[in-house]
Amino acid sequence: MRGRFGVEIPAPPQVPHFKLFVAFIALGFAALVLRLWYLQVAMGEELLAQSESNRKRFIRLFAPRGMIVDRAGRTLAMNRPEFVVSIIPAEVGSDDSVLHRLSQILEMPIEDILQVVGNAKQRAQRLYPVPLATGVSLDVVTRIEENRLWLPGVNVSPQPVRWYPEGKLASHLLGMLGEVDAKELQTLREAGVSPGEYVGKMGVERAQEVWLHGKAGGKWVEVDARGRQRREIEEVPAEQGATVMLTIDKRLQRAAEEAFGNRTGAAVALDPRTGEVLLLASFPRFDPNAFARGVKPSVWREIATNPLHPLQNRAIGSRYPPGSTFKIVTAAAGLHSGAITPYTSFYCPGALQLGRWRFRCHRRHGATGFVKAIGASCDVYFYQVGLRTGIDTLAEMAHAFGLGEATGIDLVGESRGNIPTPEWKKKRYKEGWYDGDTVNTSIGQGFVQVTPLQMALVAAAVANRGTVMKPFVVKRIIPPGGTPIDTQPAVFKQVSLHSDLWRWIAEGMRAAVAGAGGTAHAANLPGIPVAGKTGTAEDPPRRRPHAWFICYAPADNPRIALAVVVEQGGHGGAVAAPIARHILETFFGMEHARARGDASATD
């Protein structure tokens, strides 16, 4: 190369840019070919399977819960189909516009939706459909389908929802549903329960969850890039849970609940021959339908702040002083120990002076024998029996009747109650035992605590002449297409007492209902002998005592044993006995209708 003035200028050294560029392109092309070979040949089958799965979605089909029916097959709990709107958090991702649009359609606060989605993510449920709204209208379903392009991860499906056609009837016995929590999931996962499902939280719904739950199914569907369903590929149908037949009679249960009205308390009736629970009612009641779809915050606040605690099953879980109904136990203890005989009499001046303490009777009975003492409920008589018998024998007899311990009924939440002893008092209060404690115990006061179910067993024990059958509420389980499973009656306790002595106790209970000076005349039924015992139990610091009545009938061939307690109801004979009478009238009215072949007896 020559310069401007003809001077020869040497050329600069050549840099191989083009060659480097060509080499880079060639190397990249070779890598691309190698990658394509790896994807199409080496990984071809695996990637094809992944591609297929990306176009498929598994939709879980929840199993309908098994039905709950009464002893005659009348429906107490069933299912009905309702539209459920669910959301799969993983498919929505971080696109809040989807949630805002859904909030407008459902008329549901966005904060509530965000909370549901957030809870699902915390519980590692991002891949599961999480229910947002149940029982939505057809109009809402239509609007969701019209906005399908803008609502990825949102599903609408018909699902079986629990329904209690009788509303509040037997609510504490049947129980209620709620979303499964983490602790429950650990124990119920083997039964096929998945996150987001509803399970029993109390009552039969909880106790029989494994049978009622059923077996979930599912289906594979093909979806497009926006998650819209194109076609169904395969389906495994869900299997409904087993039908659970209870021992109760719906009509008897209704009669008890109608008789109670707005009072607070409980009622339990048993077949003394088998232990079958014929009715189990607790008051106040609640509507389990309010929980079937997820309880509303306003409803929950109302229940949670109710001072009467409507979710408490008082029939098996509440502890009360039994008052004079406990005198049956004291009488049996005195006779069994030989401290008294059926011919023992005591004079009742209206009170017993014990040191500087005066223990009163509700009236002055004068000379009082065994039968009269039970019938007229003389406190002084049983003060004397308790002192002669001693607290240890009283406690032993109470346990023989099934008091102070769980009966083992097939429900959750049973209380043991309490039968005090000197050892118990020393441990609990760091105090010694006094004669005054024995006197109080002998009439069901002081530290004695029982459940209504336990006192129904006391009545049943007298009816059965000492044999206490284990109570149960599930009569039969009927699996779909399987062999029914019947509950077999079993003996729970045996009270050792000569049959002739039982006759004297029964005579005293009969005198309470039909004898002169009896405290339970309100329970007397024409043509049907009733044997019973009233109780008026003080429960400081409450002003009014609890009203008790326990009984069995017919006295000469018992087929029903019953306990009724009305919290702060007053005198047992005036308040609890009339409720028991209404229940007994219904029970024997049903028996007579069946004997006549009346069709209404099985309605």
LUMRO-838247 format. One line per 5 residues: number of its first residue (from 0); their letters; for each residue x, y, z of C-alpha. Coordinates in nm, 4 decimals, always signed. Example, Ala and Ser with C-alpha at 12.3 -4.5 7.8 and 13.67 -1.06 7.14 Angstrom:
2
0	as	+1.2300 -0.4500 +0.7800; +1.3670 -0.1060 +0.7140;
END
This chain:
603
0	mrgrf	+0.0000 +0.0000 +0.0000; +0.1330 +0.3458 -0.0935; +0.0835 +0.6595 +0.1106; -0.0134 +1.0068 -0.0078; +0.3441 +1.0918 -0.1106;
5	gveip	+0.4194 +0.7553 -0.2665; +0.5797 +0.6073 +0.0386; +0.5199 +0.2338 +0.0790; +0.3210 +0.1605 +0.3971; +0.3135 -0.1986 +0.5289;
10	appqv	-0.0360 -0.3580 +0.5650; -0.1644 -0.4274 +0.9250; -0.1761 -0.7906 +1.0343; -0.5044 -0.9718 +0.9431; -0.7391 -1.0707 +1.2383;
15	phfkl	-0.9557 -1.3760 +1.1469; -1.2953 -1.2268 +1.2562; -1.4899 -1.3995 +0.9860; -1.3292 -1.7338 +1.0529; -1.4069 -1.6991 +1.4260;
20	fvafi	-1.7666 -1.6109 +1.3492; -1.8047 -1.9084 +1.1191; -1.6494 -2.1367 +1.3782; -1.8865 -2.0056 +1.6480; -2.1894 -2.0633 +1.4255;
25	algfa	-2.0739 -2.4124 +1.3414; -2.0178 -2.4969 +1.7058; -2.3612 -2.3644 +1.8044; -2.5272 -2.5562 +1.5246; -2.3523 -2.8742 +1.6343;
30	alvlr	-2.4710 -2.8196 +1.9940; -2.8244 -2.7598 +1.8708; -2.8177 -3.0784 +1.6652; -2.6830 -3.2684 +1.9642; -2.9577 -3.1224 +2.1892;
35	lwylq	-3.2266 -3.2097 +1.9361; -3.0928 -3.5643 +1.9162; -3.0977 -3.5862 +2.2987; -3.4518 -3.4525 +2.3249; -3.5987 -3.6496 +2.0355;
40	vamge	-3.4142 -3.9765 +2.0722; -3.2641 -4.0145 +2.4177; -3.5425 -3.8342 +2.6111; -3.8196 -3.8708 +2.3586; -4.0481 -4.1072 +2.5466;
45	ellaq	-4.0158 -3.9260 +2.8805; -4.0849 -3.5844 +2.7307; -4.3777 -3.7225 +2.5364; -4.5271 -3.8454 +2.8633; -4.4689 -3.5056 +3.0244;
50	sesnr	-4.6306 -3.3339 +2.7293; -4.9319 -3.5582 +2.7602; -4.9577 -3.4893 +3.1344; -4.9445 -3.1164 +3.0709; -5.2651 -3.1554 +2.8690;
55	krfir	-5.4328 -3.3677 +3.1358; -5.5880 -3.2755 +3.4688; -5.7045 -3.5058 +3.7457; -6.0337 -3.4018 +3.9029; -6.1080 -3.5620 +4.2380;
60	lfapr	-6.4636 -3.6874 +4.2848; -6.5586 -3.6671 +4.6506; -6.7527 -3.9620 +4.7832; -7.1039 -3.8958 +4.9144; -7.1167 -3.9568 +5.2876;
65	gmivd	-7.3188 -4.2501 +5.4056; -7.6703 -4.1841 +5.5279; -7.7654 -4.1819 +5.8962; -8.1080 -4.3266 +5.9723; -8.3067 -4.4076 +6.2855;
70	ragrt	-8.3957 -4.7594 +6.4003; -8.6869 -4.7760 +6.1530; -8.4837 -4.6466 +5.8573; -8.6117 -4.2882 +5.8709; -8.3576 -4.0422 +5.7324;
75	lamnr	-8.1680 -3.8231 +5.9775; -7.8679 -3.7225 +5.7627; -7.8355 -3.7397 +5.3846; -7.6690 -3.5618 +5.0918; -7.7941 -3.3350 +4.8193;
80	pefvv	-7.6028 -3.2101 +4.5127; -7.4967 -2.8475 +4.5060; -7.2634 -2.6476 +4.2838; -6.9258 -2.5855 +4.4452; -6.6784 -2.3244 +4.3193;
85	siipa	-6.3187 -2.4275 +4.3833; -5.9823 -2.2811 +4.2971; -5.6454 -2.4467 +4.2323; -5.3874 -2.1980 +4.3688; -5.1024 -2.3360 +4.1562;
90	evgsd	-5.2926 -2.2667 +3.8329; -5.3871 -1.9149 +3.9372; -5.0304 -1.8263 +4.0309; -4.9742 -1.4619 +4.1183; -5.2402 -1.3238 +3.8840;
95	dsvlh	-5.4586 -1.1239 +4.1239; -5.6876 -1.0206 +3.8388; -5.8333 -1.3726 +3.8438; -5.9167 -1.3438 +4.2123; -6.0626 -0.9949 +4.1728;
100	rlsqi	-6.2838 -1.1083 +3.8854; -6.3970 -1.4107 +4.0864; -6.4663 -1.1865 +4.3856; -6.7088 -0.9809 +4.1766; -6.8889 -1.2862 +4.0395;
105	lempi	-6.9259 -1.4554 +4.3790; -6.9936 -1.1261 +4.5569; -6.7314 -1.2426 +4.8028; -6.4773 -1.0037 +4.9610; -6.1377 -1.0331 +4.7957;
110	edilq	-5.9820 -1.0503 +5.1422; -6.1735 -1.3715 +5.2143; -6.0584 -1.5287 +4.8877; -5.6963 -1.4284 +4.9505; -5.7175 -1.5800 +5.2978;
115	vvgna	-5.8498 -1.9118 +5.1631; -5.5789 -1.9256 +4.8964; -5.3106 -1.8271 +5.1481; -5.4211 -2.0954 +5.3930; -5.4158 -2.3546 +5.1157;
120	kqraq	-5.0588 -2.2632 +5.0241; -4.9499 -2.2833 +5.3877; -5.1012 -2.6312 +5.4140; -4.9269 -2.7429 +5.0939; -5.2561 -2.7673 +4.9063;
125	rlypv	-5.1512 -2.5629 +4.6026; -5.2304 -2.8483 +4.3658; -5.5680 -2.9377 +4.5195; -5.9025 -2.7732 +4.4430; -5.9881 -2.5552 +4.7432;
130	platg	-6.3621 -2.4843 +4.7912; -6.4521 -2.1154 +4.7917; -6.8310 -2.1204 +4.7753; -7.0907 -2.3934 +4.8137; -7.4516 -2.3912 +4.7022;
135	vsldv	-7.4000 -2.1215 +4.4390; -7.6855 -2.0351 +4.2060; -7.7128 -2.1353 +3.8417; -7.6657 -1.7687 +3.7519; -7.3235 -1.7671 +3.9200;
140	vtrie	-7.2282 -2.0890 +3.7414; -7.3265 -1.9329 +3.4084; -7.1211 -1.6181 +3.4721; -6.8145 -1.8251 +3.5602; -6.8468 -2.0264 +3.2400;
145	enrlw	-6.8899 -1.7057 +3.0367; -6.5643 -1.5756 +3.1877; -6.3785 -1.9051 +3.1565; -6.0952 -1.7534 +2.9470; -6.0106 -1.5132 +3.2295;
150	lpgvn	-6.0529 -1.7592 +3.5159; -5.7777 -2.0229 +3.4896; -5.7682 -2.2596 +3.7863; -6.1328 -2.1952 +3.8765; -6.3600 -2.4992 +3.8720;
155	vspqp	-6.7340 -2.5450 +3.9116; -6.8587 -2.8922 +3.9916; -7.1625 -3.0577 +4.1454; -7.0704 -3.2119 +4.4797; -7.2686 -3.3959 +4.7456;
160	vrwyp	-7.3272 -3.1673 +5.0430; -7.4466 -3.2922 +5.3815; -7.8098 -3.2206 +5.4608; -8.0027 -3.2778 +5.7830; -8.3700 -3.2769 +5.6806;
165	egkla	-8.4933 -3.2501 +6.0416; -8.2822 -2.9422 +6.1170; -8.1983 -2.9245 +6.4871; -8.3468 -3.2638 +6.5751; -8.0901 -3.4845 +6.7534;
170	shllg	-7.8191 -3.2344 +6.6635; -7.5791 -3.3355 +6.9423; -7.6242 -3.7034 +6.8651; -7.5772 -3.6654 +6.4892; -7.2989 -3.4097 +6.5209;
175	mlgev	-7.1668 -3.1796 +6.2526; -6.9021 -3.1502 +5.9814; -6.6008 -2.9249 +5.9369; -6.2931 -2.9052 +5.7171; -6.0326 -3.1630 +5.8130;
180	dakel	-5.7400 -3.0151 +6.0061; -5.3765 -3.1215 +6.0002; -5.4026 -3.3388 +6.3116; -5.7128 -3.5195 +6.1861; -5.5515 -3.5681 +5.8465;
185	qtlre	-5.2694 -3.7683 +6.0025; -5.5130 -4.0250 +6.1414; -5.7722 -4.0194 +5.8619; -5.5445 -4.0234 +5.5563; -5.5532 -4.4035 +5.5500;
190	agvsp	-5.9327 -4.3811 +5.5300; -5.8985 -4.1818 +5.2079; -5.9466 -3.8328 +5.3527; -5.7679 -3.5571 +5.1589; -5.6945 -3.1908 +5.2383;
195	geyvg	-5.9961 -2.9664 +5.1933; -6.2513 -3.2390 +5.2646; -6.5174 -3.2173 +5.5340; -6.5211 -3.4718 +5.8153; -6.7224 -3.5326 +6.1297;
200	kmgve	-6.6353 -3.3047 +6.4194; -6.8709 -3.4411 +6.6862; -7.1473 -3.6930 +6.7428; -7.2057 -3.9926 +6.5185; -7.0554 -3.8019 +6.2246;
205	raqev	-6.7212 -3.8069 +6.4050; -6.7415 -4.1418 +6.5816; -6.8320 -4.3249 +6.2583; -6.6212 -4.1150 +6.0189; -6.4345 -4.4142 +5.8763;
210	wlhgk	-6.7628 -4.5827 +5.7796; -6.9474 -4.2711 +5.6676; -6.6677 -4.1190 +5.4605; -6.6796 -4.3478 +5.1606; -6.4147 -4.3872 +4.8902;
215	aggkw	-6.3264 -4.0971 +4.6648; -6.3048 -4.1380 +4.2889; -6.1686 -3.9200 +4.0132; -6.1438 -3.8556 +3.6436; -5.8748 -3.7541 +3.3974;
220	vevda	-5.9755 -3.4789 +3.1578; -5.7940 -3.3110 +2.8719; -5.7512 -2.9348 +2.9021; -5.6160 -2.6650 +2.6725; -5.3434 -2.4123 +2.7492;
225	rgrqr	-5.5847 -2.2014 +2.9569; -5.6996 -2.4954 +3.1633; -6.0348 -2.5321 +2.9896; -6.1717 -2.8854 +2.9825; -6.1901 -3.0368 +2.6356;
230	reiee	-6.2845 -3.3998 +2.6881; -6.3029 -3.6686 +2.9531; -6.0393 -3.9389 +2.9249; -6.1082 -4.1786 +3.2121; -6.3252 -4.1885 +3.5246;
235	vpaeq	-6.3231 -4.3940 +3.8433; -6.6575 -4.3357 +4.0176; -6.6686 -4.2492 +4.3869; -6.8234 -4.4969 +4.6298; -7.0735 -4.3726 +4.8873;
240	gatvm	-7.0044 -4.4375 +5.2540; -7.1908 -4.6930 +5.4600; -7.5382 -4.6302 +5.5968; -7.5344 -4.6006 +5.9758; -7.8563 -4.7084 +6.1461;
245	ltidk	-7.9020 -4.5690 +6.4954; -8.0858 -4.7150 +6.7918; -8.2964 -4.4026 +6.8466; -8.6528 -4.3542 +6.7303; -8.6991 -4.0229 +6.5513;
250	rlqra	-9.0505 -3.9740 +6.6859; -8.9471 -4.0365 +7.0455; -8.6545 -3.7986 +6.9995; -8.8904 -3.5320 +6.8649; -9.1289 -3.5825 +7.1580;
255	aeeaf	-8.8473 -3.5231 +7.4065; -8.7269 -3.2112 +7.2289; -9.0781 -3.0700 +7.2036; -9.1393 -3.1358 +7.5735; -8.8194 -2.9574 +7.6734;
260	gnrtg	-8.9098 -2.6379 +7.4907; -8.6648 -2.3563 +7.5624; -8.5224 -2.5114 +7.8780; -8.1580 -2.6095 +7.9205; -8.0597 -2.9647 +8.0107;
265	aaval	-8.0692 -3.3173 +7.8717; -8.2726 -3.6352 +7.8379; -8.1587 -3.9938 +7.7758; -8.3741 -4.3040 +7.7304; -8.2486 -4.6627 +7.7117;
270	dprtg	-8.3825 -5.0087 +7.6548; -8.2712 -5.1604 +7.9864; -8.2671 -5.5086 +7.8345; -8.0077 -5.4303 +7.5653; -7.8483 -5.0921 +7.6350;
275	evlll	-7.9864 -4.9443 +7.3125; -8.0232 -4.5668 +7.3387; -8.3808 -4.4808 +7.2416; -8.3292 -4.1049 +7.2583; -8.0433 -3.8741 +7.3444;
280	asfpr	-8.1166 -3.5030 +7.3571; -7.9250 -3.1984 +7.4756; -8.0493 -2.8421 +7.5087; -8.0070 -2.5817 +7.3738; -7.9819 -2.7322 +7.0287;
285	fdpna	-7.8034 -2.6128 +6.7140; -7.8598 -2.6576 +6.3401; -7.5877 -2.8830 +6.1913; -7.6801 -2.7580 +5.8432; -7.5033 -2.4328 +5.9348;
290	fargv	-7.1717 -2.6236 +5.9362; -7.2216 -2.8473 +5.6311; -7.0898 -2.5857 +5.3855; -6.8467 -2.4125 +5.6188; -6.9871 -2.2044 +5.9014;
295	kpsvw	-7.0274 -1.8314 +5.8411; -6.8241 -1.6065 +6.0743; -7.1402 -1.4362 +6.2009; -7.3009 -1.7712 +6.2869; -6.9869 -1.8920 +6.4606;
300	reiat	-6.9604 -1.5743 +6.6678; -7.3206 -1.6168 +6.7789; -7.2573 -1.9767 +6.8867; -6.9172 -1.9130 +7.0442; -7.0427 -1.6228 +7.2561;
305	nplhp	-7.3625 -1.7970 +7.3702; -7.3300 -1.8433 +7.7489; -7.5405 -2.1608 +7.7286; -7.2783 -2.3312 +7.5074; -7.5154 -2.4909 +7.2532;
310	lqnra	-7.2455 -2.7211 +7.1117; -7.1984 -2.8934 +7.4485; -7.3509 -3.2408 +7.4526; -7.4979 -3.2274 +7.8011; -7.6369 -3.5807 +7.7797;
315	igsry	-7.2918 -3.7402 +7.7941; -7.0451 -3.4580 +7.8546; -7.1884 -3.2348 +8.1284; -7.1475 -3.3131 +8.4984; -7.4234 -3.2390 +8.7465;
320	ppgst	-7.4872 -3.3134 +9.1132; -7.7578 -3.5833 +9.0977; -7.9371 -3.4764 +9.4136; -8.1906 -3.7229 +9.5516; -8.1779 -3.9521 +9.2473;
325	fkivt	-7.8511 -4.0744 +9.4026; -8.0501 -4.2118 +9.6974; -8.1081 -4.5253 +9.4890; -7.7332 -4.5904 +9.5083; -7.7249 -4.5124 +9.8813;
330	aaagl	-8.0190 -4.7470 +9.9414; -7.8472 -5.0295 +9.7522; -7.5218 -4.9708 +9.9422; -7.7000 -4.9783 +10.2781; -7.8870 -5.2992 +10.1964;
335	hsgai	-7.5830 -5.4705 +10.0450; -7.3579 -5.3891 +10.3419; -7.6189 -5.4875 +10.5990; -7.6140 -5.1384 +10.7490; -7.9929 -5.1381 +10.7077;
340	tpyts	-8.2694 -5.3782 +10.6123; -8.5923 -5.3085 +10.4236; -8.7561 -5.2795 +10.7665; -8.5185 -5.0179 +10.9100; -8.6874 -4.6946 +11.0193;
345	fycpg	-8.5487 -4.3579 +11.1242; -8.7219 -4.0600 +11.2752; -8.7084 -3.7434 +11.0659; -8.7528 -3.4233 +11.2712; -8.6771 -3.2133 +10.9616;
350	alqlg	-8.3003 -3.1969 +11.0093; -7.9930 -3.3852 +11.1332; -7.7586 -3.2144 +11.3794; -7.3998 -3.3202 +11.3240; -7.1709 -3.1358 +11.5604;
355	rwrfr	-7.2158 -2.7669 +11.4900; -7.3569 -2.8373 +11.1436; -7.7267 -2.8784 +11.0756; -7.8289 -3.0778 +10.7663; -8.1878 -3.0081 +10.6724;
360	chrrh	-8.4629 -3.2131 +10.5100; -8.7206 -3.0543 +10.2800; -8.9918 -3.1376 +10.5359; -9.0522 -3.3164 +10.8679; -9.1415 -3.6781 +10.7819;
365	gatgf	-9.1574 -3.8244 +11.1319; -9.1098 -4.2005 +11.1608; -8.9970 -4.3134 +10.8160; -8.9403 -4.6617 +10.6760; -8.7408 -4.7702 +10.3708;
370	vkaig	-9.0152 -4.7522 +10.1047; -9.1520 -4.4235 +10.2345; -8.7991 -4.2766 +10.2472; -8.7532 -4.3365 +9.8750; -9.1055 -4.2359 +9.7772;
375	ascdv	-9.1112 -3.9163 +9.9852; -8.7362 -3.8544 +9.9337; -8.6521 -3.8108 +10.3014; -8.3038 -3.6624 +10.3369; -8.2652 -3.7436 +10.7064;
380	yfyqv	-8.3279 -4.1136 +10.6415; -8.0468 -4.1274 +10.3870; -7.8157 -3.9156 +10.6019; -7.8435 -4.1971 +10.8560; -7.7975 -4.4676 +10.5920;
385	glrtg	-7.4864 -4.2954 +10.4590; -7.3300 -4.2613 +10.8039; -7.4010 -4.6263 +10.8875; -7.2746 -4.7508 +10.5512; -6.9588 -4.5402 +10.5231;
390	idtla	-6.8089 -4.3532 +10.2314; -6.5971 -4.6421 +10.1028; -6.8981 -4.8706 +10.0588; -7.1001 -4.5852 +9.9073; -6.8234 -4.5222 +9.6529;
395	emaha	-6.7930 -4.8920 +9.5690; -7.1662 -4.9194 +9.5076; -7.1666 -4.6046 +9.2928; -6.8968 -4.7542 +9.0697; -7.0920 -5.0805 +9.0545;
400	fglge	-7.3783 -4.8812 +8.8992; -7.1348 -4.7290 +8.6463; -7.0909 -4.3881 +8.8087; -6.7546 -4.2143 +8.8238; -6.6301 -4.3765 +8.5038;
405	atgid	-6.6959 -4.3658 +8.1317; -6.9676 -4.6008 +8.0102; -6.7906 -4.6611 +7.6791; -7.0822 -4.5388 +7.4689; -6.9923 -4.5211 +7.0987;
410	lvges	-6.9657 -4.1415 +7.0965; -6.6816 -3.8974 +7.1567; -6.6735 -3.6548 +7.4476; -6.8119 -3.8600 +7.7357; -6.7402 -3.7359 +8.0884;
415	rgnip	-6.6531 -3.9737 +8.3710; -6.8247 -3.7698 +8.6366; -6.6910 -3.7967 +8.9915; -6.7509 -4.0186 +9.2926; -6.5576 -3.8708 +9.5856;
420	tpewk	-6.3487 -4.0649 +9.8356; -6.1249 -3.9549 +10.1240; -5.8205 -4.0203 +9.9039; -5.9647 -3.8073 +9.6234; -6.0403 -3.5172 +9.8579;
425	kkryk	-5.6937 -3.5338 +10.0136; -5.5306 -3.5213 +9.6716; -5.7609 -3.2534 +9.5327; -5.8064 -3.0179 +9.8278; -5.5347 -3.1259 +10.0729;
430	egwyd	-5.8093 -3.1776 +10.3323; -5.9386 -3.4665 +10.5398; -6.2768 -3.6366 +10.5045; -6.5550 -3.5501 +10.7491; -6.8895 -3.7050 +10.8388;
435	gdtvn	-7.0503 -3.4029 +10.6766; -6.8920 -3.5084 +10.3462; -7.0483 -3.8535 +10.3826; -7.3869 -3.6997 +10.4642; -7.3729 -3.4804 +10.1535;
440	tsigq	-7.2615 -3.7706 +9.9353; -7.5490 -3.9900 +10.0565; -7.8048 -3.7530 +9.8994; -7.6083 -3.6809 +9.5803; -7.4641 -3.3473 +9.6845;
445	gfvqv	-7.1179 -3.2314 +9.7841; -6.8552 -3.3567 +9.5405; -7.0751 -3.6073 +9.3531; -7.0914 -3.5378 +8.9776; -7.2776 -3.7481 +8.7191;
450	tplqm	-7.3948 -3.7310 +8.3590; -7.7574 -3.7779 +8.2489; -7.6512 -4.0944 +8.0641; -7.5099 -4.2403 +8.3850; -7.8323 -4.1714 +8.5746;
455	alvaa	-8.0325 -4.3402 +8.2986; -7.8113 -4.6431 +8.3660; -7.9004 -4.6256 +8.7370; -8.2697 -4.6476 +8.6479; -8.1944 -4.9282 +8.4013;
460	avanr	-7.9986 -5.1178 +8.6670; -8.2997 -5.1255 +8.8993; -8.5244 -5.2256 +8.6088; -8.2815 -5.5074 +8.5239; -8.2339 -5.6106 +8.8875;
465	gtvmk	-7.8643 -5.5295 +8.8864; -7.7506 -5.5952 +8.5305; -7.6218 -5.2769 +8.3673; -7.5986 -5.3052 +7.9895; -7.3402 -5.1043 +7.7972;
470	pfvvk	-7.5160 -4.8159 +7.6190; -7.4779 -4.7791 +7.2424; -7.6277 -4.5622 +6.9678; -7.5247 -4.7472 +6.6489; -7.7563 -5.0395 +6.5845;
475	riipp	-7.6261 -5.1461 +6.2452; -7.3701 -5.0471 +5.9820; -7.4698 -5.1261 +5.6239; -7.1758 -5.1035 +5.3800; -7.2638 -5.0542 +5.0099;
480	ggtpi	-7.3057 -5.4013 +4.8662; -7.1663 -5.5589 +5.1817; -7.2912 -5.7585 +5.4777; -7.4590 -5.5528 +5.7533; -7.2702 -5.5342 +6.0828;
485	dtqpa	-7.4900 -5.5407 +6.3934; -7.3862 -5.4138 +6.7359; -7.4160 -5.6895 +6.9925; -7.5470 -5.5998 +7.3405; -7.2905 -5.6377 +7.6179;
490	vfkqv	-7.2970 -5.6245 +7.9972; -7.1237 -5.3152 +8.1383; -7.1679 -5.3636 +8.5133; -7.3293 -5.6032 +8.7563; -7.4641 -5.4720 +9.0876;
495	slhsd	-7.4510 -5.7523 +9.3412; -7.7731 -5.7422 +9.5422; -8.0251 -6.0096 +9.6300; -8.3334 -6.0071 +9.4065; -8.5622 -5.9611 +9.7060;
500	lwrwi	-8.3747 -5.6429 +9.8013; -8.4144 -5.5089 +9.4477; -8.7866 -5.5572 +9.4914; -8.7846 -5.3211 +9.7893; -8.5961 -5.0503 +9.5983;
505	aegmr	-8.8391 -5.0878 +9.3079; -9.1317 -5.0592 +9.5469; -8.9895 -4.7352 +9.6835; -8.9535 -4.5934 +9.3310; -9.3088 -4.7000 +9.2527;
510	aavag	-9.4276 -4.5202 +9.5679; -9.2601 -4.2005 +9.4463; -9.4898 -4.1980 +9.1413; -9.8118 -4.3503 +9.2702; -9.7910 -4.3610 +9.6503;
515	aggta	-9.9290 -4.1201 +9.9084; -9.6737 -3.8484 +9.9719; -9.4764 -3.9442 +9.6603; -9.2725 -3.6704 +9.4931; -9.3329 -3.7761 +9.1301;
520	haanl	-9.7103 -3.7889 +9.0858; -9.6712 -3.5805 +8.7684; -9.5148 -3.8843 +8.5987; -9.8045 -4.1185 +8.6771; -9.9576 -4.2841 +8.3695;
525	pgipv	-10.3025 -4.4499 +8.3711; -10.2706 -4.8199 +8.3008; -9.8902 -4.8174 +8.2884; -9.7026 -4.8497 +8.6198; -9.4034 -4.6154 +8.6342;
530	agktg	-9.1230 -4.6457 +8.8915; -8.9179 -4.3308 +8.9405; -8.7143 -4.1029 +9.1625; -8.7042 -3.7248 +9.1703; -8.4058 -3.5075 +9.2468;
535	taedp	-8.3679 -3.1400 +9.3315; -7.9948 -3.0790 +9.3187; -7.8384 -2.7685 +9.4642; -7.5530 -2.6355 +9.2547; -7.4020 -2.3249 +9.4194;
540	prrrp	-7.3514 -2.0471 +9.3328; -7.6586 -2.0830 +9.1106; -7.9809 -1.9692 +9.2746; -8.2190 -2.2371 +9.1479; -8.1486 -2.6095 +9.1808;
545	hawfi	-8.1353 -2.8538 +8.8925; -8.4527 -3.0582 +8.8423; -8.3997 -3.4353 +8.8022; -8.6206 -3.7332 +8.7341; -8.5168 -4.0908 +8.6571;
550	cyapa	-8.7591 -4.3769 +8.5956; -8.8394 -4.6993 +8.4144; -9.1628 -4.8464 +8.2821; -9.3657 -5.0571 +8.2896; -9.2567 -5.1256 +8.6454;
555	dnpri	-9.3526 -5.4939 +8.6152; -9.1941 -5.5481 +8.2691; -8.9486 -5.2644 +8.1965; -8.8901 -5.1694 +7.8333; -8.7648 -4.8139 +7.8774;
560	alavv	-8.5405 -4.6410 +8.1335; -8.5187 -4.2645 +8.1324; -8.3282 -3.9730 +8.2869; -8.4238 -3.6052 +8.2563; -8.2359 -3.3071 +8.3995;
565	veqgg	-8.3375 -2.9424 +8.3644; -8.0674 -2.6954 +8.4584; -8.1862 -2.4528 +8.7267; -8.5340 -2.5933 +8.6725; -8.6384 -2.6123 +9.0366;
570	hggav	-8.8125 -2.9164 +9.1856; -8.7689 -3.2415 +8.9946; -9.1261 -3.3538 +9.0524; -9.2703 -3.0298 +8.9179; -9.0432 -2.9777 +8.6161;
575	aapia	-8.8537 -3.2911 +8.5083; -9.1278 -3.5471 +8.5831; -9.3845 -3.3905 +8.3430; -9.1246 -3.3981 +8.0636; -9.0625 -3.7654 +8.1358;
580	rhile	-9.4355 -3.8339 +8.1315; -9.4679 -3.6851 +7.7807; -9.1806 -3.9033 +7.6611; -9.3350 -4.2147 +7.8167; -9.6762 -4.1363 +7.6666;
585	tffgm	-9.5163 -4.1125 +7.3230; -9.3202 -4.4337 +7.3719; -9.6180 -4.6434 +7.4777; -9.8405 -4.4756 +7.2211; -9.5982 -4.5946 +6.9540;
590	ehara	-9.6006 -4.9450 +7.1012; -9.9797 -4.9560 +7.0927; -9.9832 -4.8297 +6.7346; -9.7425 -5.1056 +6.6296; -9.9548 -5.3646 +6.8082;
595	rgdas	-10.2604 -5.2447 +6.6131; -10.0672 -5.2559 +6.2880; -10.1113 -4.8805 +6.2454; -9.9154 -4.7643 +5.9411; -9.8274 -4.4381 +6.1145;
600	atd	-9.6163 -4.6335 +6.3595; -9.3459 -4.6657 +6.0963; -9.3710 -4.3223 +5.9386;
END
